[in-house]
Amino acid sequence: MLLNTIKYDEPVFRPPGEARSAIIQATLGCSWNKCAFCEMYTSKNFKSRNFEELKSEIETLSRYYKGAKKIFLADGNAFVLSANKLIPILDEINKQFGKLQRISSYALPKDIMIKSESELKDLRSRGLKLLYVGIETGDNELLKLINKGETFNSTVDGILKAHNAGIDTSIMILNGLGGKKYSQQHALKSAEIINKISPKFLSTLTLSLPYGVEHFQEKFNGEYQQQTIVELFEELKLFIENIKAENIIFRSNHVSNNLNLKGTLSKDNDQLVEMLQQAIINTPNNKYPSAPDML
Ligand code: SF4
């Protein structure tokens, strides 16, 4: 019934932690849409939705999701919207849904940086408490190669600015992003950036190549050499071994991952490293990951 009432602009993506959230498409597509590995929104042109349309969708959703605790603002980086555009949307959500645990969205570090400290605090006070940021890696060389449009420093600045305003972050790192050549620096610089920003949540996903290795090669200066599953585990192990920040809720349970891991870093580092070591021993070293049935 809901599907007849709200017409989502497909495809719609949301983080696993938002599986039970009401989803409001405040924007369509991704305003950046240029990352070499990402095909999520290549079928869409970025657009900010009209507030009047959103208002009626929020009202409809509030009737179907009675008692909803969480709202996720889609698509790719709804946080790119200015505070002036986000505030009426958040106010309408709060008015229609009543008491919520949190509102969240995907964001790029630059989306955070374009807002002032007081704007960020204002958004936080209206319930926007969590931003999902796919930083992918802390390695500047790799960030450039994948055309992320961010650097180690711009990422740290953006994330810390959100934290200072009381907004938590959930950070995503992409295992296998640099292939064999960049594996070590990817793991070490990613651990370094996590130690600097100390996010509340951290997850690792594994690079998926739905259009094949060659398609990605073209966008990666031809330097990408796919890693075996064992090499991916070794990269992840090196990453976890080097995380010193504390009280980070860690999950590596995305459909793209070859081993399910969860724990609290750095308290559970030894246990996670041991699990990875066992997986390394038990996996043939000539096995490559298959592309999951998703982009
Ligand atoms: S990875 Fe994120 S920022 Fe990059 S193109 Fe995809 S959705 Fe946009």
Residues whose N, C-alpha, C, O or C-beta is under 5 A from the ligand:
A	BS01	SF4	C30 W32 N33 K34 C35 C38 G76
